[in-house]
Amino acid sequence: DSPAMRDPNPAVILIPGLGMIAFGKDKSESRVIAEFYNCAVEVMRGAEAIDKYVALPQQEAFDIEYWLLEEAKLRRMPPEKELARQVHVVIGAGSGIGKEVAHRLVKEGAHIVCVDLKTETAQATAKEITDKNGLGIGVAGSGVSNCGPAIGLACDITTPQATSPTTNGTSPSALTSPAVTSLLTKPRRSGRNKACPAVWCSPPAPMPS
């Protein structure tokens, strides 16, 4: 009685000359995946220094991944929120209705880009959200990578250059303003095909030959 197959998409991609890209449902998960893989690289390097690295047989790797206790743990995890794995851009998030919309979307599991004409008001809303929800696991780096579930940006959406925002390595799943909500991509409810709000990138590291 084989269990149902989990998401077959890779969580880690190695690109020669660029480094490692780890994917997760949010920033914290992607960082944890990257940390685990970095440890795996060190194990490979250590084995090669002594003799030769040999990976587990596929059957044994399957037995570990689909261990009954692991399956039981996953089944007990709370369901994802409605807007999990999505990035929403909230226009006019510095005050009023836009600010309340940003807070509401975070409660539903979304990552938020708070946009306002003034940088300080957009960042103030993002700080409120981050202070309330936390930075997440293993925060490091700077800029977009060093943030919680929200960032604040200044933007005048009446200019053509401001109509194609990109955050955390992924296009936002929705644009939201107090007056208009425009869905850019149809949310998918299974697998890593949903908009992934976080990608953790690691600098190149020499791999065992």
Secondary structure, DSSP 8 states (H G I E B T S, - for coil): --------S-SEEEETTTEEEEEESSHHHHHHHHHHHHHHHHHHHHHHHHS------HHHHHHHHT-HHHHHHHHHS----TTTT-EEEEETTTSHHHHHHHHHHHHTT-EEEEEESSHHHHHHHHHHHHHHH---SS--SSGGGS-SSEEEEE--TTSGGGS---BTTB--SEEE-SS-EEESS----SGGGS---EEEEE-------
